[in-house]
């Protein structure tokens, strides 16, 4: 059965499309995950149109799912790496991990904890398989 993955993506204002796409490809490759298993990119409201987010979505040929900070904050108990500093700045304890988890639903699980590369933060969650 094919794996179903969602890439959670956080980007700084200055993150480039190339930087974000490279970070996503490297994260998947390092974990032995296939590009074709990616179903969507997930991020926080206000970043969906960012060139780096759009570059990753274009590379994988998938859509972008967007969540607000309130919804992302609901994922805090499931985050591997919550950030109090991020909460103080934007109102949620995580973007990449939280967005990936929110997009895969309550039975989804992180398969790649957040990793930072320059101005890009990547996390990957896998949707639960139905039997």
Backbone torsions as a table, in degrees:
resi	resn	phi	psi	omega
1	UNK	NA	138.2	-177.7
2	UNK	-71.1	137.2	174.8
3	UNK	-71.9	149.7	178.6
4	UNK	-122.7	108.4	-173.4
5	UNK	-114.0	148.3	171.1
6	UNK	-125.5	130.1	176.5
7	UNK	-91.9	121.2	171.5
8	UNK	-88.3	135.6	-172.0
9	UNK	-135.9	125.7	170.8
10	UNK	-116.1	137.6	-178.2
11	UNK	-136.5	144.5	173.4
12	UNK	-79.6	169.1	178.1
13	UNK	-56.9	-36.1	-172.5
14	UNK	-95.7	1.8	-179.7
15	UNK	-61.2	140.2	179.5
16	UNK	-99.0	159.7	177.1
17	UNK	-61.2	-43.1	179.8
18	UNK	-62.6	-45.0	179.6
19	UNK	-59.2	-44.6	-177.9
20	UNK	-69.0	-44.6	179.5
21	UNK	-63.6	-43.0	177.6
22	UNK	-61.3	-43.2	-179.8
23	UNK	-62.3	-42.0	179.6
24	UNK	-65.6	-46.4	179.9
25	UNK	-62.0	-43.6	-179.2
26	UNK	-65.6	-39.9	179.6
27	UNK	-63.0	-45.9	179.3
28	UNK	-64.6	-45.6	-179.0
29	UNK	-60.7	-45.0	-179.4
30	UNK	-62.0	-29.9	-179.8
31	UNK	-92.8	0.5	179.8
32	UNK	71.7	27.3	-178.9
33	UNK	-99.7	148.9	-176.8
34	UNK	-90.9	139.4	177.8
35	UNK	-56.2	-39.2	-174.9
36	UNK	-70.5	-9.6	177.1
37	UNK	-81.0	-11.6	-178.0
38	UNK	-75.2	121.4	-178.7
39	UNK	-97.6	-26.8	-176.1
40	UNK	-165.5	164.8	170.2
41	UNK	-109.8	137.2	179.6
42	UNK	-125.0	140.3	-179.2
43	UNK	-154.2	-175.5	-179.6
44	UNK	-90.0	149.6	176.2
45	UNK	-52.5	137.1	-179.2
46	UNK	98.6	-11.0	178.2
47	UNK	-115.8	-6.0	-176.3
48	UNK	-57.6	-36.1	-177.9
49	UNK	-92.8	0.9	179.1
50	UNK	-59.9	137.1	-178.6
51	UNK	-55.3	-33.8	-180.0
52	UNK	-68.6	-41.7	178.4
53	UNK	-65.8	-44.5	179.7
54	UNK	-63.5	-35.2	179.0
55	UNK	-64.9	-40.9	179.5
56	UNK	-68.2	-43.6	178.2
57	UNK	-61.1	-42.1	179.2
58	UNK	-64.8	-43.5	-179.6
59	UNK	-57.5	-45.2	-177.5
60	UNK	-87.2	-10.0	179.9
61	UNK	67.6	38.2	-177.5
62	UNK	-127.8	170.2	179.7
63	UNK	-90.2	169.0	178.7
64	UNK	-106.5	128.3	175.5
65	UNK	-102.5	134.7	-174.0
66	UNK	-120.4	138.6	177.0
67	UNK	-127.9	149.0	174.2
68	UNK	-85.2	167.4	-176.4
69	UNK	-60.2	-35.3	179.6
70	UNK	-62.3	-44.0	178.9
71	UNK	-67.2	-41.2	179.2
72	UNK	-64.0	-36.4	179.8
73	UNK	-62.7	-29.1	178.0
74	UNK	-63.2	-20.8	-179.9
75	UNK	-85.7	-4.3	-174.5
76	UNK	-49.5	-43.9	179.9
77	UNK	-60.0	-22.2	-178.6
78	UNK	-97.2	-3.0	-178.1
79	UNK	-74.0	138.9	175.4
80	UNK	-80.1	-28.2	-173.7
81	UNK	-138.3	66.2	178.9
82	UNK	-66.7	150.2	-177.7
83	UNK	-124.7	114.9	176.5
84	UNK	-65.5	-35.6	178.8
85	UNK	-62.8	-41.5	177.7
86	UNK	-64.9	-40.7	178.1
87	UNK	-58.9	-42.1	179.6
88	UNK	-64.1	-34.1	-177.9
89	UNK	-81.5	-43.3	-171.3
90	UNK	-127.3	-5.3	174.7
91	UNK	94.3	11.6	172.8
92	UNK	-145.8	155.0	-175.4
93	UNK	-85.1	1.0	178.6
94	UNK	-174.6	149.8	175.2
95	UNK	-111.7	-59.8	-173.7
96	UNK	-60.7	-54.9	-179.7
97	UNK	-64.0	-46.0	-176.7
98	UNK	-63.3	-42.6	-179.2
99	UNK	-65.9	-43.0	178.4
100	UNK	-61.5	-44.0	179.5
101	UNK	-67.2	-43.0	179.2
102	UNK	-59.8	-40.1	-177.8
103	UNK	-71.1	-27.4	-178.7
104	UNK	-92.9	-6.0	174.9
105	UNK	86.2	177.5	-173.0
106	UNK	-63.1	-22.7	179.1
107	UNK	-96.0	-2.2	177.9
108	UNK	-69.4	158.9	-178.7
109	UNK	-143.3	146.2	176.2
110	UNK	-66.8	132.8	171.7
111	UNK	-111.9	-18.1	171.1
112	UNK	-137.0	115.3	174.8
113	UNK	-68.1	164.2	-175.7
114	UNK	-57.0	137.0	174.6
115	UNK	-130.4	138.9	-179.1
116	UNK	-106.5	141.0	174.4
117	UNK	-142.8	102.4	-176.8
118	UNK	61.3	-122.9	-179.0
119	UNK	-93.5	18.7	-176.0
120	UNK	-123.4	135.7	172.5
121	UNK	-121.2	128.9	-176.4
122	UNK	-121.1	140.5	167.7
123	UNK	-143.1	154.4	-179.8
124	UNK	-131.8	133.5	175.2
125	UNK	-121.0	151.3	177.8
126	UNK	-111.7	133.4	176.5
127	UNK	-71.0	146.7	177.0
128	UNK	-66.6	141.4	179.4
129	UNK	-84.5	137.8	175.4
130	UNK	-89.3	144.3	-178.1
131	UNK	-107.2	NA	NA
